[in-house]
Amino acid sequence: VRIAVVGTGLVGGSIGLALRGLGHDVVGFDGDSNRAARAKELGAIDSVAASLEAAARNADLVFVAVPVSAIAGVATAALDAGARLVTDVGSVKGPVVAEVVHARPDAAARFLGGHPMAGSEQDGVDGARADLFVGATWVLTPTAATDQAAFAELRALLRAMHAEVVSVTPADHDELVALVSHVPQIASSTLMDVAVTREAEHQALLRLAAGGFRDMTRIAASHPGIWLDILTSNRDAVLAALDAYLDALHGARELVAAGDRDALEKLLARARKGRRNLPVGAPVVGELVELHVPVLDRPGVLAEVTTLAGRLGVNIEDFSIAHSAEGPAGVLKMVVARSQADAFEQGLHELGYLASRAELS
Amino acid sequence: VRIAVVGTGLVGGSIGLALRGLGHDVVGFDGDSNRAARAKELGAIDSVAASLEAAARNADLVFVAVPVSAIAGVATAALDAGARLVTDVGSVKGPVVAEVVHARPDAAARFLGGHPMAGSEQDGVDGARADLFVGATWVLTPTAATDQAAFAELRALLRAMHAEVVSVTPADHDELVALVSHVPQIASSTLMDVAVTREAEHQALLRLAAGGFRDMTRIAASHPGIWLDILTSNRDAVLAALDAYLDALHGARELVAAGDRDALEKLLARARKGRRNLPVGAPVVGELVELHVPVLDRPGVLAEVTTLAGRLGVNIEDFSIAHSAEGPAGVLKMVVARSQADAFEQGLHELGYLASRAELS
C-alpha cells in the first residue's frame, strides 16, 4: 500500500516512523517545507512530495495530521486528488467529519475520522517516536457512509502499529474526549492560573505545591495553540462536560461546607476505586472466540456493529468481512474475548443482528 | 538530643529513618503496638516506648505524626510529660495550633506547628523512606509565643535532613495549602467521580483517557481517611479557595461559550508560563550574604522575621540567634541569597528592623 502523511509534526512524524518500521513506503508533505525536510532527515518519511495533491494522488491511504481547524480543507483536497482512503488524527471528530461530508458528499465513503489518544509534551517532529502508539487507544469514527473494506484495512494497519482500536460515533467521541481530555485541560490551566495569581501575594505559595499539585497542573504546560482550535471546534460538548464537572464540584463544595463526612467519604471512595480501576495499557483478553454475524451489505452496518462494541467496552481483537459471492450479503467475522462475547451478542441481538460462535480457525 | 516520634506510619517512620541516618537516637510510640514493632523492625526507630508519656518524658524534641484530628491531644500529652519542644506534621495548622495553645497556654512556647510537603501514595511504615524529605519543603508555623532557641534547633535539624524550611503563619499555611493541596484533591476526586458515572453509559470512556487525565486523577487514588480530617479541619480555607477556583472555572466556561480565543489564549499562556516556572527541588541560591538584625528579646520577633521571608519567597539558608550578654537583646543572623537580600532588607525595614550585611564568616 502507498501511504501519505500530510503534516509532519509530532503525530504525523510518529505515524511515519511506525509505518516505515513495518516496511511501508511513506511519502510526506507539510505546508512548512523545512518541517517536511526535517521529517525526512529523521527517517519519518521516505520522500517529500512536491504538493499536497502529489502526496495524495494514487495514495491508498492518507493520514491528515494537521491542526483541527485545517483538517477539513486538507482532507477535501486529498479526496479530490484521488486518495483511496483519507483519515485524520484530530482531537475533535463531529464537526470535522460533518465538514468533509458536507463539502464532498460523494466521497464520504473514503473519509474516516480518527484520533490516536497519544501525544507528548514535546512539540514537533523532533519529538516523534516509532512507539508513540504502542498500547495507545486509537479511536475510529465510522459512519453509515464508511467503506467497509477500507475500514478493515485501516484497522488492521493500526493494529499492526500495536494501537488498540476503538470505534465510536463522531458525536460520542466528542462527548467522551470533552470529559476525559478537554475539561481536564481547562481544569488544569485554571488551577494553575489561580495559583499564579495568588503567588503574587504570597511568594511561598508555590513552594508548598507538592506532588499532587504538580500532577494536576502538568498539562497546563501544554502549548495553547492546539487547545484554542479544540475548545472552539468542540465547544458544545466541552460546555456540556464542563457544566457536569462544575455541578459536581459545587456538590462537593456543599459537602465540605456542611461537614458531611459520610457523603464526602463516599465521593472520595468512589473516585479512589475508579482511579485504581483505570485501564492501563492493552486490555486483558484471555480466551478468545470468533463471532460470525451475517449482514446485508447496506450502509451503516459496520458503524453500528463496531460502535456498539465501543459503547459496551468490547475489545475487537480481529475484524474481517467475508462477502458472499451470491448477492449483497456477507459475514462480519470478529474475534473477541470469551468473557465479553455474551454481552456483545446480546447487544447485537437488540440491534437485529444474529451472531453465531465459530471455532477459531 | 533525645528525639521521640509518636505515630510511626509513613511520615513518622520516614522521620525516624532520616534522623537515625544522622546518628540520632529515636524512640517511637504508636497507639497501634504492631505498627510500632514494625517500625522498629524496619529500623525506623531505635526502641519502642511503653507509652506516649514515656516517649515524651525527657525528650528534647517530639514529632507528632498522627492524623490531624488526633494531633492536639497527643501534643498536649507530650507537653504535659515534659518534652522540651513538640512539633507536628499535620496538613492543617491554624486549628491545631489554636487548640494546643488554648489547652496549654503556659506551654505555647514549646509547641511549634510543622508540615512537611512530602508524602507518597503508599500508606504505612512500609512505605517509609529515609530520603522522603530531601529537597521537600517543610513548613514551620512559628507564633509570637514560639521559643526562639528551640525554633533554631528544629530548623537546623530539618535542614540536616535536607528539607527546605519555609516559615509562614498558621493561617497563611492553611490558606496556601487549601489552594495547592486540598482543592486539587477535591478537583481530582470529583473529576474521577464524574468520569466513573459517565463510564456506566459508555464503556469506551476510560479507554479514551490519555496521560493528561491520568495525571489529573492520580491523587484521586489517595486514601479517603486522611482527607476527611483535613477537609473538616480546614473547612473555611478550603471553601474560600474552592470558591476562587469555581469562580475561575466559571470564567473559563464563559470564554469557551463566547468563543473568545484571545482571552482563552491569554489564560492558557499565563498558566503555561506559571507551570513552566514551578519551582523544582531546592531553590537556586547563588552567592550568599549574611544579614545581621539587632532585635529585642521580645515575643513575636522570630515569627515576624521568618514569616516575612516566607511571604517574600526569601530562602533562609542559615539561621542563628546571638544573645547579648548585657541585656534582653540579641542579633538574628540569617544567610540568604545576595539576589534576594535587597527585597528582604526592605521588608524588614518596613517592619521596623534595621538589617546590616556582614562578611560571611
Interface residues (C-beta under 8 A of the other chain):
Chain A: M117 A118 G119 A136 T137 V139 E164 V166 V168 D172 H173 E175 L176 V177 L179 V180 S181 V183 P184 Q185 I186 A187 S188 S189 T190 L191 M192 D193 V194 A195 V196 R198 E199 H202 Q203 A204 L205 L206 R207 L208 A209 A210 G211 G212 F213 R214 D215 M216 T217 R218 I219 A220 A221 S222 H223 P224 W227 L228 L231 T232 R235 V238 L239 L242 D243 A244 Y245 L246 A248 L249 H250 G251 A252 R253 V256 A257 G259 R261 L264 E265 L267 L268 A269 R270 A271 R272 K273 G274 R275 R276 L278 P279 P283 G310 R311 L312 G313 V314
Chain B: M117 A118 G119 A136 T137 V139 E164 V166 V168 D172 H173 E175 L176 V177 L179 V180 S181 V183 P184 Q185 I186 A187 S188 S189 T190 L191 M192 D193 V194 A195 V196 R198 E199 H202 Q203 A204 L205 L206 R207 L208 A209 A210 G211 G212 F213 R214 D215 M216 T217 R218 I219 A220 A221 S222 H223 P224 W227 L228 L231 T232 R235 V238 L239 L242 D243 A244 Y245 L246 A248 L249 H250 A252 R253 V256 A257 G259 R261 L264 E265 L267 L268 A269 R270 A271 R272 K273 G274 R275 R276 L278 P279 P283 G310 R311 L312 G313 V314
